[in-house]
Amino acid sequence: MAHREALSHGQDDTPVISVRGVHKSYHIGEVLTPVLSGVDLEIYRGDFVVIFGVSGSGKTTLLNLIGAIDTVDQGSVRLDGLELAGASRSTLIDARRIKIGYVFQFYNLIPTLTAIENVEMALELLGLERFELERRSADYLERVGMLAQARKYPDQLSGGEQQRVAIARALAKEPAVVLADEPTGNLDEHTALEVVKLMQELNRATGITFVIASHNKELAKVATRVFHITDGRLAH
């Protein structure tokens, strides 16, 4: 297991993510189907947390609640000191814009933008000066080994390269938390291992918290903590 170190964000005993008594259900047709049932979870700054679960177990729903994409039916979700349960739409938008970086299974790069333009687009929402926006975009592309491909378009990149750009895009915002939903799920085994190692290195270098939902058991080897979600309930 990786260990938690003194981090650039500042180490303290306050969780960066606190989930308490969370319940979430969805209507499937006319049937109300519970997805999460009384989930409790605390994650600290600099953690590299992995949540394992089969498809439909609730792990993506949990990430969406932490990431202010969805809202709870019952319970509390605090993100970097901000209560998301019951928050206004504008508050949730600001949380997504400032506090969260996202990494998806299928990269979600904009095909008409180059690699560096994809990173810059995420930063434009932060209102940075143009010089800082360009500097930070290039810096994070370099951190993921993609600066030489900065002017290439997504269809000119391999799957692993596209995911590296997506990771740079998430980190360049310098958010409180990066949420990654099956980030290696669309990659071959060798490339997946490279991406796992890269995320671990970036977690240690930046102190940014990672929360990853995955099937990839290799992630357990580098996680600070591992959770398993089954039938909407979370366990160590």
KEKE-3310 file (N, C-alpha, C; in steps of 0.2 Angstrom, whole numbers, plus 5000, padded with zeros to 4 digits):
npx = (5004:5002:5009:5002:5008:5016:5009:5006:4994:4992:4992:4979:4967:4955:4942:4943:4933:4918:4906:4890:4878:4872:4859:4852:4841:4834:4822:4817:4808:4792:4797:4805:4821:4833:4850:4861:4863:4863:4877:4893:4908:4925:4937:4954:4965:4976:4975:4974:4962:4953:4939:4931:4919:4906:4898:4884:4884:4884:4895:4898:4887:4890:4902:4897:4889:4898:4905:4896:4888:4876:4863:4859:4847:4845:4855:4872:4884:4900:4911:4927:4924:4912:4895:4886:4873:4857:4862:4862:4859:4868:4879:4882:4887:4898:4906:4909:4916:4927:4932:4933:4941:4939:4940:4937:4931:4931:4938:4933:4938:4937:4935:4938:4948:4965:4977:4982:4973:4962:4965:4967:4954:4947:4953:4949:4937:4940:4944:4957:4972:4978:4992:4995:4986:4990:5003:5001:4994:5003:5013:5006:5003:5016:5020:5012:5019:5015:5018:5025:5016:5007:5000:4993:4978:4964:4961:4973:4980:4984:4974:4979:4987:4977:4970:4980:4981:4968:4969:4979:4971:4962:4970:4976:4967:4970:4963:4953:4950:4952:4941:4940:4932:4932:4945:4955:4948:4946:4957:4972:4980:4994:4995:4986:4992:5002:4995:4990:5001:5006:4995:4997:5010:5008:4998:5006:5016:5009:5000:4986:4970:4965:4951:4945:4935:4934:4937:4949:4961:4974:4975:4973:4986:4993:4985:4980:4970:4957:4941:4926:4911:4895:4879:4875:4881:4895:4911:4927)
npy = (4994:5011:5025:5039:5055:5071:5084:5095:5102:5104:5096:5089:5085:5085:5078:5078:5074:5069:5058:5054:5043:5041:5039:5033:5032:5026:5029:5015:5013:5011:5007:5010:5009:5005:5011:5016:5013:5019:5024:5027:5037:5042:5053:5058:5072:5070:5056:5041:5033:5018:5011:4997:4987:4978:4980:4990:4991:5002:5011:5021:5029:5034:5041:5051:5058:5063:5071:5081:5079:5073:5072:5068:5057:5056:5060:5066:5075:5081:5091:5096:5105:5110:5108:5097:5091:5097:5109:5123:5125:5133:5133:5119:5119:5127:5120:5109:5115:5121:5113:5100:5088:5078:5061:5050:5034:5034:5045:5057:5068:5083:5082:5091:5099:5102:5093:5101:5112:5105:5104:5117:5122:5117:5125:5138:5141:5144:5157:5162:5171:5173:5170:5162:5152:5146:5142:5133:5123:5118:5114:5103:5094:5091:5084:5072:5067:5071:5083:5084:5080:5090:5098:5089:5081:5072:5061:5058:5052:5038:5027:5026:5038:5047:5046:5050:5064:5067:5065:5075:5086:5086:5087:5100:5110:5110:5104:5100:5087:5073:5063:5048:5037:5021:5022:5015:5006:5006:5002:4992:4979:4982:4996:5000:4997:5007:5019:5017:5018:5031:5039:5036:5042:5055:5058:5057:5067:5079:5080:5080:5073:5057:5048:5033:5023:5007:4991:4986:4977:4979:4992:4991:4988:5000:5009:5020:5017:5005:5001:4991:4990:4983:4979:4992:4995:5000:4994:4990)
npz = (5000:4996:5005:5015:5013:5018:5011:4996:4997:5010:5025:5035:5048:5043:5032:5015:5007:5013:5016:5022:5028:5015:5004:4988:4975:4959:4947:4937:4924:4930:4942:4958:4961:4972:4974:4981:4998:5013:5013:5020:5020:5021:5015:5013:5011:4998:4997:4988:4982:4979:4972:4971:4961:4954:4938:4940:4953:4960:4961:4951:4953:4966:4963:4955:4964:4973:4965:4962:4951:4952:4964:4981:4988:5002:5016:5018:5008:5009:5001:5001:5011:5007:5008:4998:4997:4995:4990:4979:4961:4955:4964:4964:4950:4951:4960:4952:4942:4949:4960:4956:4946:4931:4925:4912:4906:4892:4888:4883:4875:4865:4849:4839:4844:4848:4858:4867:4867:4872:4885:4889:4887:4898:4908:4905:4910:4923:4923:4921:4918:4901:4899:4910:4909:4897:4901:4912:4905:4896:4906:4913:4902:4899:4911:4910:4900:4887:4880:4868:4859:4859:4849:4842:4836:4844:4836:4831:4840:4851:4861:4874:4874:4873:4885:4893:4890:4894:4908:4911:4908:4918:4930:4928:4932:4945:4955:4970:4971:4960:4951:4944:4933:4929:4922:4915:4908:4894:4888:4883:4892:4895:4892:4901:4913:4912:4913:4926:4934:4930:4936:4949:4951:4949:4958:4970:4967:4966:4976:4975:4978:4973:4967:4962:4952:4948:4939:4938:4945:4947:4952:4966:4971:4972:4979:4992:5000:4999:4994:4993:4984:4986:4981:4983:4995:5005:5009:5017)
capx = (5000:5006:5008:5000:5014:5015:5006:5006:4988:4992:4989:4976:4963:4948:4942:4942:4927:4914:4899:4887:4871:4869:4854:4851:4837:4832:4816:4817:4801:4788:4799:4810:4827:4839:4857:4865:4859:4867:4884:4898:4915:4929:4943:4958:4969:4982:4973:4973:4957:4950:4932:4929:4912:4904:4893:4877:4884:4883:4901:4898:4883:4894:4907:4893:4887:4904:4907:4891:4884:4870:4861:4857:4840:4845:4861:4876:4890:4904:4917:4932:4921:4906:4889:4882:4866:4853:4865:4859:4862:4874:4884:4885:4891:4904:4909:4911:4921:4933:4934:4933:4944:4936:4943:4932:4933:4931:4942:4929:4941:4934:4939:4940:4953:4971:4978:4983:4967:4957:4967:4966:4947:4945:4955:4946:4931:4943:4946:4965:4975:4980:4999:4995:4982:4995:5009:4998:4992:5009:5016:5003:5005:5023:5019:5010:5023:5012:5020:5027:5010:5002:4997:4989:4971:4963:4961:4980:4983:4982:4969:4983:4989:4971:4969:4985:4978:4962:4972:4982:4965:4959:4974:4978:4963:4973:4956:4954:4949:4951:4937:4941:4927:4935:4950:4959:4943:4946:4964:4974:4983:5000:4994:4982:4997:5006:4991:4989:5008:5006:4991:5000:5015:5005:4995:5012:5019:5004:4996:4979:4967:4962:4946:4945:4930:4937:4937:4956:4964:4981:4975:4974:4993:4995:4980:4981:4964:4953:4934:4922:4904:4891:4872:4874:4884:4902:4915:4934)
capy = (5000:5018:5029:5046:5060:5078:5086:5102:5105:5105:5090:5091:5079:5086:5075:5082:5071:5066:5055:5051:5041:5043:5034:5036:5027:5029:5025:5011:5012:5013:5004:5013:5004:5008:5010:5016:5012:5021:5024:5032:5037:5048:5053:5064:5075:5066:5049:5038:5028:5014:5008:4991:4985:4975:4985:4991:4990:5009:5015:5027:5034:5037:5046:5056:5062:5066:5076:5086:5078:5070:5074:5063:5057:5057:5060:5072:5074:5087:5091:5102:5109:5112:5103:5097:5089:5102:5115:5126:5123:5137:5130:5113:5120:5130:5114:5105:5119:5123:5108:5093:5086:5071:5057:5046:5028:5035:5051:5063:5074:5086:5080:5097:5103:5099:5091:5107:5116:5102:5106:5125:5123:5116:5131:5144:5141:5147:5164:5163:5175:5169:5167:5157:5146:5142:5139:5127:5118:5115:5110:5097:5090:5088:5080:5066:5064:5072:5089:5083:5079:5095:5100:5084:5080:5066:5055:5056:5049:5031:5027:5028:5045:5052:5046:5055:5071:5068:5066:5082:5091:5085:5090:5106:5114:5109:5103:5097:5080:5070:5058:5044:5032:5016:5026:5010:5001:5005:5001:4986:4978:4985:5003:5001:4998:5013:5024:5017:5020:5038:5042:5036:5046:5062:5059:5059:5073:5085:5080:5080:5067:5053:5043:5029:5018:5002:4984:4984:4975:4982:4998:4990:4988:5007:5013:5021:5013:5001:5000:4987:4992:4978:4980:4998:4996:5001:4990:4990)
capz = (5000:4996:5011:5014:5014:5019:5004:4995:4998:5017:5028:5041:5049:5040:5026:5009:5005:5019:5014:5028:5027:5009:5000:4981:4971:4952:4944:4931:4922:4936:4948:4961:4962:4977:4971:4987:5004:5019:5012:5024:5017:5022:5011:5015:5006:4996:4997:4982:4984:4973:4974:4966:4961:4947:4935:4943:4960:4963:4961:4947:4956:4971:4961:4953:4970:4976:4959:4961:4945:4954:4971:4986:4991:5009:5018:5017:5005:5009:4996:5002:5016:5004:5008:4991:4998:4995:4987:4973:4955:4954:4969:4961:4944:4954:4963:4946:4939:4953:4965:4954:4939:4929:4920:4910:4902:4885:4887:4882:4872:4860:4843:4834:4847:4849:4865:4872:4867:4876:4892:4890:4888:4905:4912:4903:4915:4929:4922:4922:4913:4895:4900:4915:4906:4892:4905:4916:4901:4894:4911:4914:4897:4900:4917:4908:4894:4880:4877:4861:4855:4861:4843:4838:4837:4847:4832:4829:4846:4853:4867:4880:4874:4874:4892:4897:4889:4899:4915:4911:4908:4925:4935:4926:4936:4952:4959:4977:4970:4953:4950:4938:4932:4924:4918:4911:4905:4887:4887:4883:4898:4895:4892:4907:4918:4912:4916:4933:4937:4930:4941:4956:4952:4949:4965:4975:4965:4966:4982:4973:4980:4967:4969:4956:4952:4943:4939:4937:4952:4948:4956:4973:4973:4973:4982:5000:5003:4994:4996:4989:4984:4984:4982:4986:5002:5005:5014:5016)
cpx = (5004:5004:5006:5006:5012:5014:5006:5000:4987:4988:4985:4971:4956:4947:4940:4935:4924:4907:4896:4880:4868:4865:4853:4847:4836:4826:4818:4811:4797:4791:4805:4815:4832:4845:4862:4861:4864:4874:4888:4905:4918:4935:4947:4962:4975:4981:4973:4969:4954:4944:4931:4922:4910:4899:4886:4878:4883:4889:4901:4893:4886:4899:4903:4890:4892:4906:4902:4888:4877:4869:4858:4850:4840:4853:4865:4882:4894:4910:4921:4928:4914:4901:4886:4875:4862:4856:4861:4862:4868:4880:4887:4889:4898:4909:4913:4917:4927:4936:4936:4937:4941:4940:4938:4935:4935:4934:4938:4933:4937:4938:4941:4945:4959:4972:4978:4977:4962:4959:4965:4958:4944:4947:4952:4940:4934:4945:4953:4967:4978:4987:4999:4991:4987:5001:5007:4997:4998:5013:5013:5003:5012:5023:5017:5013:5020:5013:5022:5022:5005:4998:4993:4982:4969:4963:4968:4983:4980:4977:4973:4985:4983:4970:4974:4983:4972:4964:4975:4976:4962:4963:4976:4974:4966:4967:4958:4954:4949:4947:4938:4936:4930:4940:4954:4954:4943:4953:4967:4978:4990:4999:4990:4987:5001:5002:4990:4996:5008:5001:4994:5006:5013:5001:5001:5015:5015:5001:4988:4976:4964:4956:4944:4940:4933:4936:4945:4960:4971:4981:4975:4981:4996:4991:4982:4976:4960:4946:4931:4914:4900:4884:4871:4877:4891:4906:4922:4936)
cpy = (5006:5021:5036:5050:5067:5081:5094:5106:5107:5099:5092:5085:5080:5083:5080:5080:5068:5064:5052:5049:5042:5037:5038:5030:5030:5025:5022:5009:5015:5011:5008:5008:5008:5006:5011:5016:5013:5021:5029:5031:5043:5047:5059:5066:5071:5059:5047:5032:5025:5011:5003:4989:4982:4981:4985:4991:4997:5013:5021:5032:5037:5042:5052:5061:5066:5072:5081:5085:5076:5072:5068:5063:5058:5056:5066:5070:5081:5086:5097:5107:5112:5107:5103:5095:5096:5109:5117:5124:5126:5135:5124:5114:5123:5125:5110:5109:5120:5117:5101:5092:5079:5068:5051:5040:5030:5042:5057:5069:5077:5085:5085:5101:5099:5097:5096:5111:5112:5104:5113:5126:5123:5122:5137:5146:5144:5154:5166:5168:5171:5166:5161:5151:5142:5139:5133:5122:5114:5111:5104:5092:5087:5083:5073:5063:5066:5079:5089:5082:5084:5098:5095:5083:5073:5060:5053:5053:5042:5032:5029:5035:5049:5052:5050:5062:5072:5069:5073:5087:5091:5089:5097:5111:5114:5109:5100:5089:5078:5064:5054:5038:5027:5019:5021:5005:5001:5004:4994:4985:4982:4993:5005:5002:5004:5019:5024:5020:5028:5041:5042:5041:5054:5063:5061:5065:5080:5086:5080:5073:5064:5049:5040:5024:5013:4995:4982:4983:4977:4988:4997:4990:4995:5012:5014:5017:5010:5000:4995:4989:4986:4979:4987:5000:4996:4997:4991:4983)
cpz = (5000:5003:5010:5017:5016:5012:5003:4996:5006:5020:5034:5042:5047:5033:5020:5006:5011:5016:5020:5026:5021:5006:4993:4978:4964:4950:4937:4929:4928:4943:4951:4963:4966:4974:4977:4993:5010:5019:5016:5021:5019:5018:5012:5010:5004:4995:4989:4983:4978:4976:4969:4967:4954:4944:4938:4950:4964:4963:4957:4950:4962:4969:4958:4958:4973:4971:4958:4954:4946:4961:4975:4987:4998:5011:5017:5013:5005:5005:4998:5006:5013:5005:5001:4992:4999:4993:4981:4967:4954:4958:4966:4955:4946:4957:4957:4943:4942:4957:4962:4947:4938:4924:4919:4906:4895:4883:4887:4880:4867:4853:4838:4838:4848:4856:4869:4872:4871:4883:4893:4890:4895:4909:4910:4908:4922:4929:4923:4916:4907:4896:4905:4913:4901:4896:4908:4911:4898:4899:4913:4908:4897:4906:4915:4902:4887:4877:4870:4856:4856:4855:4839:4840:4840:4842:4829:4835:4848:4859:4873:4880:4875:4881:4896:4896:4894:4906:4916:4912:4915:4930:4934:4930:4943:4956:4966:4976:4962:4954:4944:4938:4927:4920:4914:4908:4898:4884:4887:4890:4900:4896:4899:4913:4918:4915:4923:4937:4936:4935:4948:4957:4952:4956:4970:4973:4967:4973:4981:4975:4973:4970:4963:4957:4946:4944:4939:4944:4953:4952:4963:4975:4974:4977:4990:5003:4998:4997:4991:4990:4982:4986:4986:4993:5001:5010:5012:5013)
residu = (MET:ALA:HIS:ARG:GLU:ALA:LEU:SER:HIS:GLY:GLN:ASP:ASP:THR:PRO:VAL:ILE:SER:VAL:ARG:GLY:VAL:HIS:LYS:SER:TYR:HIS:ILE:GLY:GLU:VAL:LEU:THR:PRO:VAL:LEU:SER:GLY:VAL:ASP:LEU:GLU:ILE:TYR:ARG:GLY:ASP:PHE:VAL:VAL:ILE:PHE:GLY:VAL:SER:GLY:SER:GLY:LYS:THR:THR:LEU:LEU:ASN:LEU:ILE:GLY:ALA:ILE:ASP:THR:VAL:ASP:GLN:GLY:SER:VAL:ARG:LEU:ASP:GLY:LEU:GLU:LEU:ALA:GLY:ALA:SER:ARG:SER:THR:LEU:ILE:ASP:ALA:ARG:ARG:ILE:LYS:ILE:GLY:TYR:VAL:PHE:GLN:PHE:TYR:ASN:LEU:ILE:PRO:THR:LEU:THR:ALA:ILE:GLU:ASN:VAL:GLU:MET:ALA:LEU:GLU:LEU:LEU:GLY:LEU:GLU:ARG:PHE:GLU:LEU:GLU:ARG:ARG:SER:ALA:ASP:TYR:LEU:GLU:ARG:VAL:GLY:MET:LEU:ALA:GLN:ALA:ARG:LYS:TYR:PRO:ASP:GLN:LEU:SER:GLY:GLY:GLU:GLN:GLN:ARG:VAL:ALA:ILE:ALA:ARG:ALA:LEU:ALA:LYS:GLU:PRO:ALA:VAL:VAL:LEU:ALA:ASP:GLU:PRO:THR:GLY:ASN:LEU:ASP:GLU:HIS:THR:ALA:LEU:GLU:VAL:VAL:LYS:LEU:MET:GLN:GLU:LEU:ASN:ARG:ALA:THR:GLY:ILE:THR:PHE:VAL:ILE:ALA:SER:HIS:ASN:LYS:GLU:LEU:ALA:LYS:VAL:ALA:THR:ARG:VAL:PHE:HIS:ILE:THR:ASP:GLY:ARG:LEU:ALA:HIS)
# end
